[in-house]
Amino acid sequence: INGASGGVGTLAVQLAKALGATVTGVCRTRNVALVRSLGADHVVDYTRDDFTRDGRRHDVVFDLVGNRSLTALRRALTPDGTLVLSGGGVYRGGSLLGPIGLLARGRLLAPVVRQRVVVLATSPGRAHLDVLREHAEAGRLTPVVDRTHPLREVPEAVRYLETEHARAKVVITI
Ligand SMILES: NC(=O)c1ccc[n+]([C@@H]2O[C@H](COP(=O)([O-])OP(=O)(O)OC[C@H]3O[C@@H](n4cnc5c(N)ncnc54)[C@H](OP(=O)(O)O)[C@@H]3O)[C@@H](O)[C@H]2O)c1
Protein backbone atom coordinates (compact mmCIF):
# COMPACT_ATOMS: atom_id res chain seq x y z
CA ILE A 1 0.00 0.00 0.00
CA ASN A 2 1.75 3.14 -1.25
CA GLY A 3 0.42 5.99 0.89
CA ALA A 4 -0.23 3.72 3.89
CA SER A 5 -0.19 6.59 6.41
CA GLY A 6 -2.92 8.64 4.69
CA GLY A 7 -6.64 8.92 5.25
CA VAL A 8 -7.32 6.07 2.84
CA GLY A 9 -4.11 4.13 3.45
CA THR A 10 -4.54 3.79 7.22
CA LEU A 11 -7.90 2.11 6.61
CA ALA A 12 -6.58 0.06 3.68
CA VAL A 13 -3.77 -1.41 5.83
CA GLN A 14 -6.25 -2.51 8.49
CA LEU A 15 -8.73 -3.93 5.98
CA ALA A 16 -6.02 -5.85 4.13
CA LYS A 17 -4.85 -7.35 7.44
CA ALA A 18 -8.44 -8.20 8.38
CA LEU A 19 -8.75 -10.04 5.05
CA GLY A 20 -5.64 -12.07 5.83
CA ALA A 21 -3.05 -10.37 3.63
CA THR A 22 0.62 -9.91 4.43
CA VAL A 23 0.91 -6.14 4.15
CA THR A 24 3.75 -3.81 3.21
CA GLY A 25 3.04 -0.14 3.90
CA VAL A 26 4.98 2.76 2.35
CA CYS A 27 5.22 6.12 4.15
CA ARG A 28 7.68 8.75 5.39
CA THR A 29 9.96 8.27 8.42
CA ARG A 30 7.75 9.92 11.03
CA ASN A 31 4.83 7.62 10.13
CA VAL A 32 6.68 4.28 10.15
CA ALA A 33 5.67 3.45 13.75
CA LEU A 34 2.05 4.40 13.04
CA VAL A 35 1.79 2.14 9.99
CA ARG A 36 3.42 -0.72 11.88
CA SER A 37 0.95 -0.19 14.76
CA LEU A 38 -1.92 -0.64 12.27
CA GLY A 39 -0.69 -4.17 11.61
CA ALA A 40 1.59 -3.79 8.57
CA ASP A 41 4.07 -6.67 8.41
CA HIS A 42 6.67 -4.60 6.58
CA VAL A 43 7.04 -0.82 6.40
CA VAL A 44 9.12 0.93 3.73
CA ASP A 45 10.26 4.49 4.49
CA TYR A 46 10.13 6.17 1.08
CA THR A 47 12.69 8.79 2.12
CA ARG A 48 15.29 6.00 2.44
CA ASP A 49 14.18 3.07 0.30
CA ASP A 50 12.38 2.52 -2.97
CA PHE A 51 9.72 -0.21 -2.73
CA THR A 52 9.81 -0.61 -6.51
CA ARG A 53 13.51 -1.47 -6.46
CA ASP A 54 13.98 -3.62 -3.37
CA GLY A 55 13.39 -6.90 -5.19
CA ARG A 56 10.14 -7.74 -3.35
CA ARG A 57 7.17 -8.74 -5.50
CA HIS A 58 3.61 -8.24 -4.31
CA ASP A 59 0.36 -9.86 -5.45
CA VAL A 60 -1.39 -6.48 -5.15
CA VAL A 61 0.01 -2.94 -5.22
CA PHE A 62 -2.51 -0.30 -4.10
CA ASP A 63 -1.21 3.15 -5.10
CA LEU A 64 -2.68 6.14 -3.28
CA VAL A 65 0.09 8.60 -4.10
CA GLY A 66 0.23 8.76 -7.88
CA ASN A 67 3.82 9.96 -8.19
CA ARG A 68 5.39 6.78 -9.56
CA SER A 69 5.37 5.57 -13.14
CA LEU A 70 3.38 2.53 -14.24
CA THR A 71 6.69 0.83 -15.05
CA ALA A 72 7.95 1.36 -11.49
CA LEU A 73 4.69 0.24 -9.89
CA ARG A 74 4.50 -2.87 -12.07
CA ARG A 75 8.09 -3.75 -11.14
CA ALA A 76 6.85 -4.28 -7.56
CA LEU A 77 4.22 -6.78 -8.76
CA THR A 78 4.35 -10.54 -9.27
CA PRO A 79 4.00 -11.52 -12.97
CA ASP A 80 0.24 -12.02 -12.57
CA GLY A 81 -0.29 -9.47 -9.77
CA THR A 82 -2.83 -6.65 -9.63
CA LEU A 83 -2.09 -2.92 -9.67
CA VAL A 84 -4.86 -0.80 -8.17
CA LEU A 85 -4.62 2.90 -9.07
CA SER A 86 -6.57 5.47 -7.10
CA GLY A 87 -5.53 8.96 -8.08
CA GLY A 88 -3.06 10.93 -6.03
CA GLY A 89 -2.46 14.51 -5.02
CA VAL A 90 -1.07 17.40 -7.04
CA TYR A 91 1.08 18.47 -4.10
CA ARG A 92 3.20 15.34 -4.23
CA GLY A 93 5.55 16.62 -6.85
CA GLY A 94 3.18 15.91 -9.71
CA SER A 95 1.28 18.16 -12.06
CA LEU A 96 -2.50 18.59 -12.06
CA LEU A 97 -2.67 16.18 -14.99
CA GLY A 98 -0.06 13.83 -13.51
CA PRO A 99 -2.38 11.52 -11.58
CA ILE A 100 -5.04 11.72 -14.29
CA GLY A 101 -2.41 10.74 -16.86
CA LEU A 102 -1.36 7.80 -14.71
CA LEU A 103 -4.96 6.57 -14.47
CA ALA A 104 -5.48 7.04 -18.23
CA ARG A 105 -2.26 5.18 -19.05
CA GLY A 106 -3.32 2.44 -16.63
CA ARG A 107 -6.61 2.00 -18.46
CA LEU A 108 -4.80 1.84 -21.83
CA LEU A 109 -2.24 -0.64 -20.59
CA ALA A 110 -4.70 -2.97 -18.85
CA PRO A 111 -5.80 -5.02 -21.90
CA VAL A 112 -2.27 -5.67 -23.17
CA VAL A 113 -0.35 -6.83 -20.09
CA ARG A 114 -0.57 -10.04 -18.10
CA GLN A 115 -0.72 -8.17 -14.81
CA ARG A 116 -4.13 -6.73 -13.95
CA VAL A 117 -4.28 -2.92 -13.90
CA VAL A 118 -7.42 -1.62 -12.20
CA VAL A 119 -8.56 1.96 -11.67
CA LEU A 120 -10.50 2.03 -8.42
CA ALA A 121 -13.95 3.50 -8.82
CA THR A 122 -16.38 2.92 -6.01
CA SER A 123 -19.73 4.37 -5.18
CA PRO A 124 -20.61 4.46 -1.50
CA GLY A 125 -23.53 2.27 -0.58
CA ARG A 126 -25.09 0.57 2.38
CA ALA A 127 -23.57 -2.84 1.62
CA HIS A 128 -20.04 -1.40 1.68
CA LEU A 129 -20.71 0.56 4.85
CA ASP A 130 -22.11 -2.57 6.53
CA VAL A 131 -18.83 -4.39 5.86
CA LEU A 132 -16.85 -1.49 7.34
CA ARG A 133 -19.18 -1.30 10.35
CA GLU A 134 -18.72 -5.01 11.03
CA HIS A 135 -14.94 -4.66 10.96
CA ALA A 136 -15.13 -1.55 13.19
CA GLU A 137 -17.43 -3.21 15.72
CA ALA A 138 -15.11 -6.22 15.83
CA GLY A 139 -12.17 -3.91 16.60
CA ARG A 140 -10.40 -4.65 13.31
CA LEU A 141 -10.84 -1.14 11.90
CA THR A 142 -10.09 2.05 13.83
CA PRO A 143 -9.81 5.45 12.12
CA VAL A 144 -6.56 7.29 12.82
CA VAL A 145 -7.36 10.86 13.86
CA ASP A 146 -4.59 13.44 13.66
CA ARG A 147 -6.57 16.42 14.98
CA THR A 148 -10.11 17.36 15.97
CA HIS A 149 -11.53 20.83 15.34
CA PRO A 150 -14.90 22.37 16.27
CA LEU A 151 -17.08 23.54 13.39
CA ARG A 152 -16.02 27.20 13.74
CA GLU A 153 -12.42 26.18 13.00
CA VAL A 154 -13.11 24.59 9.61
CA PRO A 155 -10.85 27.12 7.79
CA GLU A 156 -7.97 26.27 10.16
CA ALA A 157 -8.64 22.53 9.72
CA VAL A 158 -8.60 22.83 5.92
CA ARG A 159 -5.43 24.95 6.05
CA TYR A 160 -3.79 22.30 8.21
CA LEU A 161 -4.88 19.52 5.84
CA GLU A 162 -3.59 21.35 2.79
CA THR A 163 -0.32 22.77 4.08
CA GLU A 164 0.94 20.84 7.10
CA HIS A 165 1.08 17.29 5.75
CA ALA A 166 -1.67 16.06 8.08
CA ARG A 167 -1.63 12.43 9.14
CA ALA A 168 -4.72 10.35 8.22
CA LYS A 169 -7.96 12.06 9.30
CA VAL A 170 -8.76 15.56 10.53
CA VAL A 171 -12.17 15.52 12.21
CA ILE A 172 -14.73 18.32 12.58
CA THR A 173 -16.94 18.02 15.64
CA ILE A 174 -20.49 19.37 15.48
N1 LIG B 1 -10.80 6.37 -5.91
C1 LIG B 1 -11.39 6.77 -4.80
O1 LIG B 1 -12.54 6.43 -4.55
C2 LIG B 1 -10.65 7.64 -3.86
C3 LIG B 1 -11.22 8.02 -2.66
C4 LIG B 1 -10.49 8.79 -1.81
C5 LIG B 1 -9.20 9.16 -2.17
N2 LIG B 1 -8.70 8.78 -3.36
C6 LIG B 1 -7.35 9.12 -3.80
O2 LIG B 1 -6.47 8.57 -2.87
C7 LIG B 1 -5.46 9.54 -2.61
C8 LIG B 1 -5.07 9.41 -1.16
O3 LIG B 1 -6.08 9.99 -0.33
P1 LIG B 1 -5.81 10.23 1.19
O4 LIG B 1 -7.01 10.88 1.74
O5 LIG B 1 -5.35 8.95 1.83
O6 LIG B 1 -4.59 11.27 1.14
P2 LIG B 1 -3.67 11.74 2.33
O7 LIG B 1 -4.34 11.51 3.64
O8 LIG B 1 -3.19 13.09 1.98
O9 LIG B 1 -2.44 10.69 2.28
C9 LIG B 1 -1.41 10.87 1.40
C10 LIG B 1 -0.46 9.69 1.46
O10 LIG B 1 0.55 9.92 0.47
C11 LIG B 1 1.83 9.82 1.07
N3 LIG B 1 2.76 10.73 0.43
C12 LIG B 1 2.73 12.09 0.45
N4 LIG B 1 3.78 12.59 -0.26
C13 LIG B 1 4.46 11.50 -0.71
C14 LIG B 1 5.63 11.35 -1.51
N5 LIG B 1 6.30 12.40 -1.97
N6 LIG B 1 6.05 10.10 -1.81
C15 LIG B 1 5.37 9.00 -1.35
N7 LIG B 1 4.24 9.08 -0.59
C16 LIG B 1 3.81 10.32 -0.28
C17 LIG B 1 1.61 10.18 2.51
O11 LIG B 1 2.64 9.60 3.28
P3 LIG B 1 3.40 10.41 4.46
O12 LIG B 1 2.37 11.31 5.10
O13 LIG B 1 3.89 9.33 5.37
O14 LIG B 1 4.44 11.20 3.75
C18 LIG B 1 0.25 9.57 2.80
O15 LIG B 1 0.40 8.20 3.13
C19 LIG B 1 -6.09 10.91 -2.92
O16 LIG B 1 -5.14 11.76 -3.49
C20 LIG B 1 -7.19 10.60 -3.90
O17 LIG B 1 -6.79 10.94 -5.20
C21 LIG B 1 -9.38 8.04 -4.19
The ligand as an SDF file (V2000), in Angstrom:
LIG
                    3D

 48 52  0  0  0  0  0  0  0  0999 V2000
  -10.7990    6.3670   -5.9110 N   0  0  0  0  0  0  0  0  0  0  0  0
  -11.3880    6.7670   -4.8010 C   0  0  0  0  0  0  0  0  0  0  0  0
  -12.5360    6.4280   -4.5480 O   0  0  0  0  0  0  0  0  0  0  0  0
  -10.6500    7.6380   -3.8630 C   0  0  0  0  0  0  0  0  0  0  0  0
  -11.2190    8.0200   -2.6550 C   0  0  0  0  0  0  0  0  0  0  0  0
  -10.4920    8.7890   -1.8090 C   0  0  0  0  0  0  0  0  0  0  0  0
   -9.2030    9.1630   -2.1670 C   0  0  0  0  0  0  0  0  0  0  0  0
   -8.6980    8.7780   -3.3620 N   0  0  0  0  0  0  0  0  0  0  0  0
   -7.3550    9.1170   -3.7980 C   0  0  0  0  0  0  0  0  0  0  0  0
   -6.4660    8.5710   -2.8720 O   0  0  0  0  0  0  0  0  0  0  0  0
   -5.4620    9.5410   -2.6090 C   0  0  0  0  0  0  0  0  0  0  0  0
   -5.0660    9.4140   -1.1550 C   0  0  0  0  0  0  0  0  0  0  0  0
   -6.0780    9.9920   -0.3300 O   0  0  0  0  0  0  0  0  0  0  0  0
   -5.8080   10.2300    1.1910 P   0  0  0  0  0  0  0  0  0  0  0  0
   -7.0140   10.8830    1.7420 O   0  0  0  0  0  0  0  0  0  0  0  0
   -5.3550    8.9530    1.8280 O   0  0  0  0  0  0  0  0  0  0  0  0
   -4.5890   11.2740    1.1360 O   0  0  0  0  0  0  0  0  0  0  0  0
   -3.6740   11.7360    2.3270 P   0  0  0  0  0  0  0  0  0  0  0  0
   -4.3440   11.5070    3.6380 O   0  0  0  0  0  0  0  0  0  0  0  0
   -3.1890   13.0920    1.9800 O   0  0  0  0  0  0  0  0  0  0  0  0
   -2.4430   10.6900    2.2820 O   0  0  0  0  0  0  0  0  0  0  0  0
   -1.4070   10.8700    1.4010 C   0  0  0  0  0  0  0  0  0  0  0  0
   -0.4580    9.6900    1.4620 C   0  0  0  0  0  0  0  0  0  0  0  0
    0.5480    9.9240    0.4720 O   0  0  0  0  0  0  0  0  0  0  0  0
    1.8290    9.8180    1.0710 C   0  0  0  0  0  0  0  0  0  0  0  0
    2.7600   10.7300    0.4270 N   0  0  0  0  0  0  0  0  0  0  0  0
    2.7280   12.0950    0.4480 C   0  0  0  0  0  0  0  0  0  0  0  0
    3.7760   12.5860   -0.2550 N   0  0  0  0  0  0  0  0  0  0  0  0
    4.4560   11.4960   -0.7140 C   0  0  0  0  0  0  0  0  0  0  0  0
    5.6290   11.3470   -1.5100 C   0  0  0  0  0  0  0  0  0  0  0  0
    6.2990   12.4000   -1.9710 N   0  0  0  0  0  0  0  0  0  0  0  0
    6.0460   10.0980   -1.8130 N   0  0  0  0  0  0  0  0  0  0  0  0
    5.3730    9.0000   -1.3500 C   0  0  0  0  0  0  0  0  0  0  0  0
    4.2430    9.0810   -0.5880 N   0  0  0  0  0  0  0  0  0  0  0  0
    3.8120   10.3230   -0.2830 C   0  0  0  0  0  0  0  0  0  0  0  0
    1.6150   10.1830    2.5140 C   0  0  0  0  0  0  0  0  0  0  0  0
    2.6410    9.6020    3.2770 O   0  0  0  0  0  0  0  0  0  0  0  0
    3.3950   10.4140    4.4600 P   0  0  0  0  0  0  0  0  0  0  0  0
    2.3690   11.3120    5.1020 O   0  0  0  0  0  0  0  0  0  0  0  0
    3.8900    9.3350    5.3720 O   0  0  0  0  0  0  0  0  0  0  0  0
    4.4430   11.2050    3.7540 O   0  0  0  0  0  0  0  0  0  0  0  0
    0.2460    9.5700    2.7990 C   0  0  0  0  0  0  0  0  0  0  0  0
    0.3980    8.2030    3.1290 O   0  0  0  0  0  0  0  0  0  0  0  0
   -6.0860   10.9050   -2.9230 C   0  0  0  0  0  0  0  0  0  0  0  0
   -5.1380   11.7590   -3.4930 O   0  0  0  0  0  0  0  0  0  0  0  0
   -7.1890   10.5980   -3.8970 C   0  0  0  0  0  0  0  0  0  0  0  0
   -6.7870   10.9380   -5.2030 O   0  0  0  0  0  0  0  0  0  0  0  0
   -9.3770    8.0360   -4.1900 C   0  0  0  0  0  0  0  0  0  0  0  0
  1  2  1  0
  2  3  2  0
  2  4  1  0
  4  5  1  0
  4 48  2  0
  5  6  2  0
  6  7  1  0
  7  8  2  0
  8  9  1  0
  8 48  1  0
  9 10  1  0
  9 46  1  0
 10 11  1  0
 11 12  1  0
 11 44  1  0
 12 13  1  0
 13 14  1  0
 14 15  2  0
 14 16  1  0
 14 17  1  0
 17 18  1  0
 18 19  2  0
 18 20  1  0
 18 21  1  0
 21 22  1  0
 22 23  1  0
 23 24  1  0
 23 42  1  0
 24 25  1  0
 25 26  1  0
 25 36  1  0
 26 27  1  0
 26 35  1  0
 27 28  2  0
 28 29  1  0
 29 30  1  0
 29 35  2  0
 30 31  1  0
 30 32  2  0
 32 33  1  0
 33 34  2  0
 34 35  1  0
 36 37  1  0
 36 42  1  0
 37 38  1  0
 38 39  2  0
 38 40  1  0
 38 41  1  0
 42 43  1  0
 44 45  1  0
 44 46  1  0
 46 47  1  0
M  CHG  2   8   1  16  -1
M  END
$$$$
